[in-house]
Amino acid sequence: MNLNKINRNTYYIDNPTNIGVYAYKNKNCLLVDTGINNGQARKIDNVLAEGGLHPKYIINTHNHMDHCGGNMYFKTQYPGCEIYTSNKERLYIENPELRDMVLFSSCPIRDLDTTNKTFSVDFVLDYGISKIGDEKFDIISLVGHSIDQIGVITPDRVCFLGDSVFSEDTIKKIFTSIFV
């Protein structure tokens, strides 16, 4: 994993689910998503520490575990860290039994059950400009992959899209596995 600069104060960490990073002047940072679990979150944290950055804010683009599974790690390691998402995504993030019902269309088998992974959301984001810390971020609707997925445009004009764009190869792989 590396902290990769995109434009000015906006970076990403290459990860199975890439993590967006916006660095504030005071070395606090905002994360766009947190990875699937505490193990990935710890690795993300190590990359941030190497860059001298301290997580203060998290925006979850949507409720899937590979985007919010590291939330609790950051809340524990950085007391006062604030978590943001959209209104309907909050419902699923805070109520894992609903998230599992949507993903599995029933109660999942024990090994896939994530109902013990409950995360609180501190603030709901509306579409449009939202001030987080001393910076303004543009929150856009990307409904489709999940019920109220959002995208985040940083002050550097970089847009983090969550899982709203898929390559042609990924789409072919999914359809081949479903219909063949």
Summary of the structure (lengths in Angstrom):
residues: 180
radius of gyration: 16.0
end to end distance: 35.0
largest distance: 52.9
contacts: 580
relative contact order: 0.15
helix: 31%
strand: 27%
